[in-house]
């Protein structure tokens, strides 16, 4: 989600929450739904019928009765929902509305990009103990892979759909509705992982339109599309940047290269500060020319990647995108969002603008609330979102109208955290690319990797 921001207005938004996704198993994706033959033969055999005919004294020959057999039937064949012929193969719609289980009848979802560990960790690939630990956590990884497949399909459509002239609300709701449909959920069992970030130009992260927002996408805009999908709380956090004018291509190239560098350097026992140094070196090796002016692309130094826990988008670890800082090491079984932000401005963000992103504070214990509306709103938040981030549009969607005062009360009480937009200097352009990786015991998997990036 947007990024984890460090030292913005003196606060670190990371929450220290246990429950990191464990490393998990690779699966054989070549299996298909089994075919079983249903035997429709009647209870009487041919010999019994022939014997009955032989006992008939009539001189007129008897015609043997033909027995009908039922047709072969595929087990698990999906019923028709208008997206395919009755009982036939599913066909995806545009925008996507057909759930993934219609396409993966065995409930086994595609693995991401598999990367073997290097140097002192290369023994893990064939080590039987590590492979066993990997298999033990298969279900959690399969949930993550389903979320990743949904993310790939949604962003594939979004890249074709997004164009100048659309409003931010139209873009956000199209992405979110497709995410719910493909993941086959709308709440804590599956659905959106966090509000769709559509941060424009100098706004680097944490902007999604509130109800009534009239902002329209323009040809000259650079928009970060940062959205998440979850299945059973296993969250895919992945982002890309949209720009229509080719003059921004070099900026996008720099940030994509930096993100891939971070992914390549990440691994078990790797120090987080070393990843940041490698990212910064690549990012700031790029220069871009925009409207006759040259800019060195800068890593936004107070934005970071982060580890992801179940139902918790920001864990306790931050992945910097500049050198120096945290010497904590990545560990086996952890899930990370590797995201980088490049800017033609100062390379430093601050909070500014109307807040739209919120999340229940997982570390907040029981807090007495005086306002009855705040108590009711908190109950709705816990029921529909738990500790997953949400936005004001989501509260409108579940019927919580006139919630602004109650939401402010929850923030002041420390029960809910707010995440306002993070901005660089006006007039600059910022870009973002992000993938989710899992440090499995035997291999590193870039779960959200797709053909696009």
ABEGO torsion letter per residue (X at the ends): XEBBBBGBGGBBABBBBBGBBBBBBBBBAABBBBBBBBBABBABBAAAAAAAAAABABABBBBBBBBBBBBBBBBGBBBBAGABBBGBBBBBBOBBABBAAAABAAGBBBBBBBBBBBEAAAAAAABAAAAAAAAAAAAAAAAAAAAAAAAAAAAAAAAAABBBGBBAAAAAAAAAAAAAAAAGBBEAABEBABBBBBBBEABABGBBBBBGBABBBBAABBBBBBBBBBBGGBBBBBBBBBBABAAAAAAAAAAAAAAAAAAAABEBGBBAAAAAAAAAAAAAABBBBBGGBBBBBBBBAABBBBBBBBGBABBABBBBABBEEBABBBBBGBBBBBBBBBBABAGBBBBBEBBABBBBBAABBBBBBABAAAAAAAAAAAAAAEABBBBAAAAAAAGBBGAAAAAAAAAAAGABBBBBBBBBBBGBBBBBBBBBBBBBAABBBBAABBAAX
